[in-house]
Amino acid sequence: MSNGLKLKLWGPNGEEKEFSLCSREEVAKNLVLWATEIECNVADLDYQVDGGLRIMGEGNPYAGEVD
């Protein structure tokens, strides 16, 4: 497993945040923490790990399309 994962997050109101993580186990933890911080549901966040596909949350109007 590689070290130094990059997690990008986008909130439902245009918020953006980036985390540097040590392991994949930290992805879910940071999704929950940031959703709590910006007072939204985890399902409303968009996220991307290490430049992969952007996973779009339920609240994103483009969630049915490819990013």
URVENPE-V280069 format. One record per pair of residues at least 4 apart in sequence whose C-alpha atoms are under 6 Angstrom apart, sorted by the first residue. I is the first residue (numbers start at 0). J is the second residue. D is the distance in whole Angstrom. If there is no record, write none. Layout:
I_J_D, I_J_D
This chain:
2_21_5, 3_20_6, 3_21_5, 4_19_6, 4_20_5, 4_49_6, 5_18_6, 5_19_5, 5_48_6, 5_49_5, 6_17_6, 6_18_5, 6_47_6, 6_48_5, 7_16_6, 7_17_4, 7_46_6, 7_47_5, 8_15_6, 8_16_5, 8_45_6, 8_46_5, 9_14_5, 9_15_5, 9_44_6, 9_45_5, 10_14_5, 10_44_5, 29_33_6, 31_41_6, 34_38_6, 34_39_5, 34_40_6, 34_41_5, 42_56_5, 42_57_6, 43_56_4, 43_57_5, 43_58_5, 44_56_5, 45_54_5, 45_55_4, 45_56_5, 46_53_6, 46_54_5, 47_51_6, 47_53_5, 55_62_5
